[in-house]
């Protein structure tokens, strides 16, 4: 007998993978935890397969679950595309979202994808710049929402995450051992004065060998082990690594990832985009499930 997959159960399955467990998936889907668990059970019963390994302290995808995940993503995306194209949408327009260069990945692409599924006729213009520039643009009304990296939160700001700055270098690199310490930073990077101050306080001599407006230039220099850099923990690209300096470099301050514009816009489209941004950065402290094989148990 022909069996039909249910998009609702597939959506729950994908949400569990993308959000790191049943609890976070329930929040993302606006469902109860028990409802998501029931949908997962229905999907397993329909296929006659075990998709999640619940035998340990964490939930892991079985081999069948890993195989299904790619199909499930495509089916959910196709469903959303059909609904978006054939259903008259209530909302049209454009939202300008400003995000600092160094926290665009990994969260923002997922946010844009999910927002587009709900509002296919709304264009989100992404501006990537420095915190200082983004706050200036926001004050002039040129951005609807902005994210910032700061040590404090200004009026009407909302702190989404607190993450430490960390030293970043090339894999197996040795540039961090050299003195004077060679640094690569953007001209307007808000981290720069804090980093320089920490080095001065620790009595470590330093030299700014790259001063640029291009993140690619910084990454290329650091990848070549010609200098080191700092980034918010968890946002470093895969070709760079946190430096295990064993206390030979100073500890760096905690940074706040702040959101501005969510409480003052009055637009349901902006509110939905802000909701998705919040969800994405609530999970920034844990590895993204899509890139992992294990998930925390609900």
N, C-alpha and C positions, 0 to 999 in steps of 0.2 A: 504493500500500500504506500502511495506517495505521501511523504511527510513534508510539511512546510515550516520553514524557520520563521520565528516571530521577531520582527525588528526590535520590539521593546526589550526582549530578553537579550538580544545581541548588543543593544545599546548599553544595557546594564553590565554585560560582560566586558565590553570595551572600557566602560567607565571605571570598573574595578582595576583593570590593568593600568589605565592612565592616571588614576588618582591614588594608587598605593594601598588599596584595601576597600572593604565593603563600607566602612564608616565614612570615609572621604567620598566614595562614589555616591553614597546616599545623599550627602550634602550637595554634591554637584548636580544630581538629578532631581533634587527637591522631593525625595522620597524617604520613607522610613528605612532603617537598616534591615528590618525584617522583610520589607517588600523587595528590596534588592536581593537578599538571600533567597527568597522564594523564586524570583525570576531566574537566578542562577541554577537552582535545583530543577526548575521546569526545563531549562535548556539542556541540562545533563540528561534528564529523563527522556526528552525527545530524541536526542542523539544516541542514547544508550552508551554514553561515554563519560568518564570522569575527566573533567576539565581542570579542576583545581585539586592540588594535593594538600590536604588539611591535616596530615599526620604529624607535622612538626609544630614548632612554636610560630612559624611563619607560614603564610599561604604561598605556594609556588604553582606555576602553571605546569600541568602535565605535558607530555609530548603532544597529545591530542589538543590540549588547550593552546599551545604555542602555534600549532598548525591552523586552528580555527581563527586565531586572533587576526591574522592578515585578511582572511575572507570577511570577518565580521566588520573590520574597519571599512572595507570597500563597500559592503552592503549598506551599512549605516550612512556612509557618505553619499552613496547613490540615492538612497531614500530621501535624504535631506535636500539633495539637488533637485530631484523631481518635485518635491513639495514646494521648494522655493521658486522653481520656474513656473509651475502651473497654478499656484495659488496666489491670488491677489494679495500683495503685502500692504500692510497699513503704513509702514514706515519707509521713507526714502530720505536721502540727504547725505551729509558728509560729517564725519567726526575727525578732529585732528588730535592725535595722540602723540605726546612727546615722551621719549624714553632715553636715558643716558646710554651711550654706546655700549658700556660694559655690562649692562643687565638686560640687553635685548634677548640674549639667549640664556637659558633654553625656554623661558616662559612665554615670551611675546608671540612667537609663531603659533603656538598652540592656542593662545587667546584669540588671535586674528582668525584662525581657522574655525573655531567654535562660534565666534560672533557672526561670521559670514554665513554659517549654516542657519542661524536664526534670523538674520537681517541681510539677505542676499542683495537687496537694493540699496543698502547703505554703504557708502565708501568710507573706509578708515584710512586716513592719510597718516602714515607713521613718520614722525620726525625724530631723528637720532642726533643728539647733540650733548653738550655738557650741561650739568645741573644749573650752573649760573645762567647760561643762555636760555634754557628752558623756562626758568622762573621769570626771566625778563619777558619772554614771549607770552607766557601765561598772564602776566600782569597787564600786558597790552591787549589781551583778549584774542590772541592768535592761536591758542590751543584750548581745546575743551577739557582735556585731561592731561596731566603730566605725572611722571614718576621722577623722583629725585633720589640721590644718595647724599645723605647729610649726617651730621652728628647730633642734630636737634630737629625738632619739628616746628615749623612756623604756624602761624594762625591759619585755621581751616585746613590744616594738613592732617593726614591719617597715616600712622605708621603701620606698614604691612609686614615688615620683617626686620629683625636685628641680626646682622651678620658681621663677623670680624673681617677686617682687612688681613690679607695674607701675602707673603712674599711669593712671587711667581718667577720661574726660570725655565730654562731648557731641560728636558729629560736628561738626567745624568750630567747636568751642567756643573761648571765650577766657577762661573762668573761671580757668584755670591761670596766666594772666598777672597777675591782680589781686593786690594786696597791701593788707591782709593776705590771705593765701591762704585761701579759703573751703573748708572740709572738711565732708564728710558721712560719719559712721561709726556703727556700732552701739555700744551702750553697753559690751558685753562683747567686742568684736572684739579678737582677739589681735594683729592687725596694728597697731592704733591706737598703742600706745606706741612701737613701732619707727618708725612714720611720723613721729610728733610729735618723737621724738628725732633723726631724720635732718634734719627741718626746723630744729630748734633748732641742731643742729651746723653747718648751712649758713647760719645767720643769717637765715633766712626767717621773717618774721612770719606768723602764721596765726590763724584764727578758726574754731571749731567751730560751724557754723551749723545742722547737723542732728545730733542725738544721739537715736537711736531703737532700738527692737527690731525694726523692720520693714525688711526688705530692699527691699520695694516702695517705701517712702517714700524710701529712699536713691537708688534707681534713678530715681525720678520727679524728684527734686531735681537729680541729676546730668544727666539727659536734658534738663532745662530750662536747663542751663548756669548754674545758680546755685551750684554747688560742684563739687569733684572728689572722687574716691574712689580706693582702691587695691584691686586684685584679683590673684590668681595668674594669671600669663600663660597665655592660652589658655582661661580660664574666663569671660571677659567676655561678657555677652549681646550679641546682634547690634545692639541699638539704642545701644550704647556703644562707644567706641573707645579704644585705647591712645593716650596723649598723646605726640605727637612734640615734646618740649619743648626739644630741642637742647642739653641740659645745664643748662637753667635751673632744673630741679628736681633734688634729690639722688637718687642711685642708691639703690635699696631692696634689702634683704637677700633671699637665696634662702630659700624656704620648702620644708619637707619635707611631703609627703603621706604620712602614716603609717597603718598598719593594725594594729589591736589585736584579739585574740581568736581569730585563726586557728590559733594553735599550741596553745591550751589548751582548746578546746571539746570535742574528741573526737567530734564529731558529723559524719557524712559529709555531711549537708545543709549544715552551716555551712562545712565544708571546700570543698564545691563552690561555694558562694556566694563564698567568699574567693578561689577560683581565678578566677572570672569578674571579680571586682573587680580582681585583679592584672592580668589581661589588658587590661582597659579602661584602666587608668592607665599601663600600659606604652606605650600608644599615644597618651597625652595630649600628648606632645611633637610629634607629627605630626598634620597635619589629618586629620580623620575622612574615610575614603574615601566614606562615604555622602553627604557634602556636597561632594565634589570630583569632577572628571572625570578626574583623573590619579592614578595609583598608582605607587609605587616598584617597580621591577623586582625580582623575587625573586633 
